[in-house]
Amino acid sequence: MKEIFILILFTLSLSAKSQSDISLLCSKNRMSFINKSISLRTTGNQNDFNLEYYLIEMDISPSSKSISANTTINCTSNIDNLKELDFDLISSLFVSKVTSGSNALSFQHKNNILKVFLKKTYFKNEKISIKIQYSGQPGSTFHFDTQDNLPMIWTLSEPYGSRDWWPCKNLPDDKIDSLDMIVSVPNDLIVASNGLLVGQDTFSTKIRYHWKERYPIASYLVSLAIHPYKIRTDVFKYQTDSMPVVSYIFPSDYDNDNSKYAIVPEMLQTLSDYYGKYPFIEEKYGNAQFLWGGGMEHQTLTSVLGPYEYLLVHELGHQWWGDMITCKDFHHIWLNEGFATYTEALWAEHKGGEQALHDYMENKKYLGHGTIYVEDVSQSGRIFSGALSYNKASWVLNMLRHVVGDSTFFEILHEYAQSDKKYDVAITEDFVKICNNVSGKNLDMFFDQWIYGDFHPYYLYD
């Protein structure tokens, strides 16, 4: 076997620098980015309490394109002397009442911030429960559309659209511990959402669906997909566990596309072997068609344009990397999108062997400028740069696999999946720590140059 020697050329002027010089340069690059990081936390008060539970009760009117909702929020104070709670909620929604128990609370709603003034002062670790009543036309990430002249209602909140339809923290760093979503719609519609369907009640003109999500979930992963779907149900069995695999399909597409969803249980099996057991095994996995030209990895129920094989496996990969472990902020979106893109490559390898992996990665190479770390997270186009957050980031994992070896690489992924970041949020340095511990190597420079550096590798073979 030939050994591969790697010569990394940052620029012609830097290629002759010493290893210590390059390490120092990478470290400075990383720190300069971190020091200039942009946070979109709209109010500092949101750091003063921790979200725990949501009950969202919503009545949706397709004819008026409006919603009417009551949202109960349970949270815990992170500080002493907490007197108010700030939530992100688009100002176009009208808040009519906020209560805590039998007490009406005063509030202020402007500039897309709902500020709730509490009746008493709360101390650290003290529990708080409030109920918010609101109505109106939601923002642009809550879509009232039609499909085949029938209502099609769908949400896509990533990165900052959750506030368009429910009061929340509009960043992913504070996951909700659990969620009940109870939605009423005209009785010819089907409501699909996160978790398990635990209730369904029919009235004269309405039908009410009750979905229950019992795993922690980031705000942007909460979703609705509503249409008179036709439903396909498969079963995924893994070791001693089994769960439903549900596909919500447009009736007009059902005859052509129904069988294409049959591959999803095989994908679940393959990725569970690569990454560890599917992380929401006590609930479900599914796909729901919607009217956006791609897919979105809503927890336990991905939204997809259609059953395109590599789209399906990409979004399924997100259930581990993006949903189970979520980037703490969108500076580190590569932990979601780079991992899901490399999932596509692993699927290609599963189907076609090593050459298929190489061919797939060849199509993902990016030799242009830009860092994988997202400095400016105010621009969604930069967050979701296909070249950087997806393709170049997937190459970092491919290179890491060859630096540490196959067995160690997959051990790293298993350890990461079972670390204290499971069902939580992470940044790049959390993943680096796992890589260092499992491999026994110091990989800081590797990640500094490829995540924080504006470079690409040149390989010389000998």
C-alpha positions in Angstrom: 0.0 0.0 0.0 1.3 3.4 -0.9 1.4 6.1 1.8 -0.2 9.4 1.0 1.8 12.5 1.9 -0.3 15.6 2.2 1.2 19.1 1.5 -1.2 21.9 2.5 -0.6 25.1 0.6 -2.4 28.0 2.1 -0.8 30.5 -0.3 2.5 30.5 -2.1 3.9 32.9 0.4 2.8 30.6 3.3 3.7 27.2 1.9 7.3 27.4 3.3 6.3 28.5 6.8 7.0 26.3 9.7 4.4 24.1 11.4 4.4 26.3 14.4 3.8 29.4 12.2 0.9 27.7 10.5 -0.6 26.6 13.8 -0.4 30.1 15.2 -2.0 31.5 12.1 -4.9 29.0 12.4 -5.4 29.8 16.0 -5.5 33.5 15.3 -8.0 32.9 12.5 -10.3 31.0 14.8 -10.1 33.5 17.6 -10.7 36.4 15.2 -13.9 34.8 14.0 -15.1 33.9 17.5 -14.4 37.4 18.7 -16.5 38.8 15.8 -19.4 36.3 16.1 -22.8 37.8 15.6 -25.6 36.7 18.0 -29.2 37.4 17.0 -30.5 37.0 20.6 -33.0 39.8 20.5 -33.1 40.4 24.2 -30.7 39.5 27.0 -33.6 38.5 29.3 -34.0 35.3 27.3 -30.8 34.0 29.0 -32.5 34.5 32.4 -34.9 31.6 32.0 -34.9 28.0 30.7 -37.7 26.7 28.5 -39.2 23.3 29.5 -42.6 22.6 28.1 -45.0 24.0 25.5 -48.7 23.3 24.9 -49.7 24.9 21.6 -53.5 24.8 21.0 -54.2 26.3 17.5 -57.2 26.7 15.3 -56.3 27.3 11.7 -58.6 28.9 9.1 -57.4 28.3 5.5 -60.2 30.6 4.2 -59.0 33.7 6.1 -55.4 32.6 6.2 -55.3 33.2 10.0 -54.7 31.4 13.2 -56.1 31.6 16.7 -54.0 30.1 19.5 -53.4 29.6 23.2 -49.8 28.7 24.1 -48.9 27.5 27.6 -45.3 27.8 28.5 -43.5 26.2 31.5 -40.0 27.5 32.3 -37.5 27.8 35.1 -35.7 30.9 36.3 -32.0 30.9 35.8 -31.4 33.9 38.1 -32.7 35.5 41.3 -35.1 38.4 41.1 -36.6 37.4 37.7 -39.5 39.8 37.0 -40.3 39.5 33.3 -40.1 37.0 30.4 -39.2 38.0 26.8 -40.4 35.9 23.8 -39.9 36.3 20.1 -43.3 36.8 18.4 -44.0 38.7 15.2 -45.8 41.9 15.9 -48.5 41.3 13.2 -50.0 38.6 15.5 -52.4 40.2 18.1 -51.8 39.2 21.7 -55.1 39.5 23.6 -54.3 38.0 27.0 -51.5 36.6 29.1 -52.2 34.8 32.3 -50.4 32.8 35.1 -52.9 30.6 36.8 -55.9 32.9 37.5 -53.9 36.0 37.4 -53.9 38.3 34.3 -50.4 39.6 33.5 -49.5 42.8 31.9 -47.4 42.7 28.7 -45.9 44.7 25.9 -45.7 43.6 22.3 -43.7 45.6 19.9 -40.7 45.1 17.5 -41.4 41.4 17.4 -40.8 41.0 21.1 -43.5 40.0 23.6 -42.4 41.2 27.1 -44.5 39.6 29.9 -44.4 41.2 33.3 -44.7 38.7 36.1 -46.9 39.2 39.2 -44.1 38.2 41.6 -40.3 38.0 41.6 -39.0 34.6 40.9 -35.8 33.1 42.3 -33.2 30.8 40.7 -34.6 27.3 39.8 -38.2 28.5 40.6 -40.9 27.2 38.2 -43.0 29.6 36.1 -46.1 28.8 34.0 -47.9 31.3 31.7 -50.5 31.2 29.0 -50.5 33.4 26.0 -53.6 34.0 23.8 -53.0 35.4 20.3 -54.5 35.5 16.8 -54.1 36.9 13.4 -52.2 36.3 10.2 -48.8 34.6 10.8 -45.5 35.6 9.2 -44.0 34.4 5.9 -42.7 31.1 7.2 -46.2 29.9 7.9 -47.6 29.2 4.4 -51.2 29.1 3.2 -51.0 27.5 -0.2 -53.0 25.1 -2.4 -52.1 21.8 -4.1 -54.5 20.5 -6.7 -56.9 23.2 -5.7 -56.9 21.9 -2.1 -55.5 23.7 0.9 -51.8 23.0 1.7 -50.6 24.6 4.9 -47.0 24.2 5.9 -44.2 25.7 8.0 -40.5 26.0 7.5 -39.0 28.0 10.3 -35.2 27.6 9.9 -33.3 29.7 10.7 -35.4 32.4 12.4 -39.0 31.9 11.5 -40.5 30.2 14.5 -41.6 33.6 15.9 -43.8 34.0 12.8 -46.4 31.7 14.4 -45.7 30.9 18.0 -44.0 32.7 21.0 -40.6 31.3 21.4 -36.9 31.8 21.7 -36.0 32.3 18.1 -32.5 30.7 18.4 -31.7 27.0 18.8 -29.7 27.2 22.0 -32.5 26.5 24.5 -34.4 23.4 23.5 -37.9 22.7 24.7 -37.9 19.5 26.8 -41.3 18.4 25.5 -44.2 19.7 23.4 -47.9 19.1 22.9 -49.3 20.4 19.6 -53.1 20.4 19.3 -54.4 21.7 16.0 -57.9 22.2 14.7 -58.6 22.4 11.0 -61.5 21.9 8.6 -62.5 18.2 8.8 -61.3 17.3 5.3 -57.7 18.0 6.2 -55.0 15.9 7.8 -52.5 17.5 10.3 -49.0 16.1 10.4 -46.5 17.2 13.1 -43.7 16.2 15.4 -43.7 13.2 17.7 -46.6 10.7 18.0 -50.3 11.2 17.2 -52.1 10.6 20.5 -55.5 12.0 19.8 -57.9 12.8 17.0 -61.4 14.2 17.5 -64.0 15.0 14.8 -66.6 17.7 15.1 -69.3 18.9 12.7 -67.0 21.0 10.5 -63.6 20.6 12.3 -61.1 17.9 13.1 -58.6 18.2 16.0 -55.2 16.5 16.0 -53.1 16.1 19.1 -49.4 15.4 18.5 -47.0 14.8 21.4 -43.2 15.3 21.2 -41.4 14.0 24.2 -37.8 14.4 23.1 -36.1 17.8 23.4 -36.6 19.9 20.3 -35.2 23.2 19.0 -37.7 25.9 18.1 -37.0 25.8 14.3 -37.7 22.1 14.2 -41.3 22.4 15.3 -43.5 22.1 12.2 -46.9 21.6 10.7 -47.8 20.0 7.3 -51.6 20.1 6.6 -53.3 18.7 3.5 -55.8 15.9 2.6 -52.8 13.5 2.4 -52.8 9.9 1.5 -50.7 8.0 4.0 -48.3 5.2 3.6 -47.1 3.3 6.8 -44.1 1.1 7.0 -42.3 -0.4 10.1 -38.7 0.0 11.1 -37.3 -2.7 13.4 -33.9 -2.4 15.0 -32.7 -4.9 17.5 -35.6 -5.2 20.0 -37.2 -1.9 19.0 -39.8 -1.0 16.3 -41.6 2.1 15.3 -43.8 3.4 12.5 -42.4 5.0 9.3 -45.1 7.3 8.0 -45.2 9.0 4.6 -47.8 11.8 4.0 -48.2 12.0 0.2 -50.1 14.3 -2.1 -53.1 12.3 -3.4 -52.2 13.3 -7.0 -48.6 11.9 -6.5 -49.6 8.8 -4.6 -49.8 6.2 -7.4 -46.4 7.3 -8.8 -44.5 8.0 -5.6 -45.9 5.6 -3.0 -43.4 2.8 -3.6 -40.5 5.2 -3.6 -40.8 5.8 0.1 -40.3 2.0 0.7 -36.5 2.6 0.9 -36.7 4.7 4.1 -36.6 1.7 6.5 -33.4 0.5 4.8 -32.0 4.0 5.2 -32.9 3.9 8.9 -31.2 0.6 9.3 -28.0 1.7 7.5 -27.7 5.0 9.4 -28.4 3.3 12.7 -25.5 1.0 11.9 -23.3 3.9 11.1 -24.3 6.3 13.8 -26.1 4.4 16.5 -29.8 3.7 16.9 -32.3 6.1 15.4 -32.6 8.7 18.2 -36.4 9.1 18.3 -37.1 5.3 18.3 -40.0 5.7 20.8 -41.9 7.9 18.4 -41.7 7.7 14.6 -39.9 8.8 11.5 -41.7 10.1 8.5 -41.8 12.4 5.5 -44.5 14.9 4.6 -44.8 16.5 1.2 -44.8 20.2 1.0 -44.3 23.0 -1.6 -40.7 24.0 -1.1 -38.0 23.0 -3.5 -36.0 20.7 -1.3 -36.4 19.3 2.2 -36.4 20.3 5.9 -35.4 18.0 8.7 -38.3 18.7 11.0 -37.8 16.4 14.0 -39.4 12.9 13.5 -41.2 14.2 10.4 -39.1 15.6 7.5 -40.8 17.9 5.0 -39.9 17.0 1.4 -40.8 18.1 -2.1 -40.9 14.5 -3.1 -39.2 11.1 -2.6 -35.8 11.8 -4.1 -33.4 9.2 -2.8 -30.5 11.4 -1.8 -32.8 14.1 -0.4 -34.5 11.5 1.7 -31.2 10.2 3.1 -29.8 13.7 3.7 -32.8 14.7 5.8 -32.8 11.4 7.6 -29.1 12.0 8.5 -30.2 15.2 10.2 -32.3 13.3 12.7 -28.9 12.5 14.4 -27.0 15.6 13.3 -29.2 18.7 13.5 -32.1 17.3 15.5 -30.7 15.0 18.2 -27.5 17.2 18.4 -28.2 20.7 17.2 -25.8 23.4 16.4 -25.9 25.9 19.4 -26.0 28.7 16.9 -25.8 29.0 13.2 -22.1 30.0 13.2 -21.6 26.2 13.5 -24.3 25.1 11.0 -21.7 22.7 9.5 -22.4 20.4 12.4 -25.8 20.0 10.9 -25.3 20.4 7.1 -21.8 19.0 6.7 -22.8 15.8 8.6 -26.0 15.4 6.6 -24.2 15.9 3.3 -21.6 13.3 4.3 -24.5 11.0 5.1 -25.3 11.1 1.4 -21.8 9.9 0.7 -22.1 7.1 3.2 -25.3 6.0 1.5 -23.5 6.0 -1.8 -20.8 3.9 -0.2 -23.4 1.5 1.3 -24.9 1.0 -2.2 -21.8 1.0 -4.4 -18.7 0.5 -2.3 -15.5 2.6 -2.0 -15.5 3.8 -5.6 -19.1 5.2 -5.2 -17.9 7.1 -2.1 -15.0 8.6 -4.0 -17.3 9.5 -7.0 -19.8 11.1 -4.7 -17.2 13.2 -2.9 -15.7 14.3 -6.2 -19.0 15.9 -7.0 -18.9 17.7 -3.6 -15.5 19.3 -3.9 -15.3 23.1 -3.5 -12.1 25.0 -4.2 -13.2 28.6 -3.8 -12.9 31.0 -1.0 -14.8 31.3 2.3 -14.8 29.7 5.7 -17.0 26.9 6.9 -17.5 28.8 10.2 -20.2 31.3 9.5 -19.1 34.7 10.7 -22.3 36.6 9.8 -25.3 34.6 10.8 -27.7 37.4 10.0 -27.8 36.3 6.3 -29.6 33.0 5.7 -27.9 32.7 2.3 -24.5 32.6 4.0 -25.7 30.2 6.7 -26.9 27.8 4.0 -24.1 28.2 1.6 -24.1 25.0 -0.4 -20.4 25.3 -1.2 -19.2 25.9 2.4 -21.8 24.7 5.0 -22.6 21.6 2.9 -19.9 20.5 0.5 -16.7 21.8 1.9 -17.9 20.8 5.4 -18.6 17.2 4.2 -15.0 17.1 2.9 -13.8 17.9 6.4 -15.4 14.8 7.6 -14.1 12.8 4.7 -10.5 14.0 5.4 -11.0 13.4 9.2 -12.0 9.8 8.3 -8.7 9.3 6.5 -6.6 11.1 9.2 -7.9 8.9 12.0 -8.8 5.7 10.1 -12.2 4.1 9.5 -12.8 2.4 12.8 -11.8 5.4 14.9 -13.9 7.7 12.7 -17.1 5.8 13.3 -16.2 5.4 17.0 -15.9 9.2 17.1 -19.4 9.5 15.6 -20.9 6.9 18.1 -19.2 8.7 21.0 -20.4 12.1 19.8 -24.0 10.7 19.5 -23.9 9.3 23.1 -22.0 12.3 24.6 -23.5 14.9 27.0 -24.6 16.7 23.8 -27.2 14.1 23.0 -30.6 15.8 22.7 -28.7 19.1 23.3 -26.8 21.7 21.4 -23.1 21.8 20.4 -20.4 23.9 18.9 -17.4 22.9 16.8 -15.1 22.7 19.9 -17.5 20.1 21.5 -17.0 17.8 18.5 -13.2 18.5 18.4 -13.0 17.4 22.1 -14.6 14.1 21.2 -12.3 13.6 18.2 -9.2 14.3 20.3 -10.3 12.0 23.2 -11.3 9.0 20.9 -8.4 9.3 18.5 -5.7 10.0 21.0 -4.5 12.7 18.7 -4.4 16.5 19.0 -6.6 17.5 16.1 -7.0 21.1 17.0 -4.9 22.3 14.1 -6.9 20.1 11.7 -10.1 21.8 12.7 -8.6 25.2 13.0 -7.5 25.3 9.4 -10.4 23.6 7.8 -13.3 25.1 9.8 -11.9 28.6 10.5 -9.4 28.9 7.6 -10.2 30.1 4.1 -8.2 27.3 2.5 -8.5 24.0 0.6 -6.0 21.1 0.5 -3.6 20.2 -2.3 -2.6 16.5 -2.3 0.7 15.2 -3.6 1.0 11.5 -4.1 4.2 9.5 -3.7 
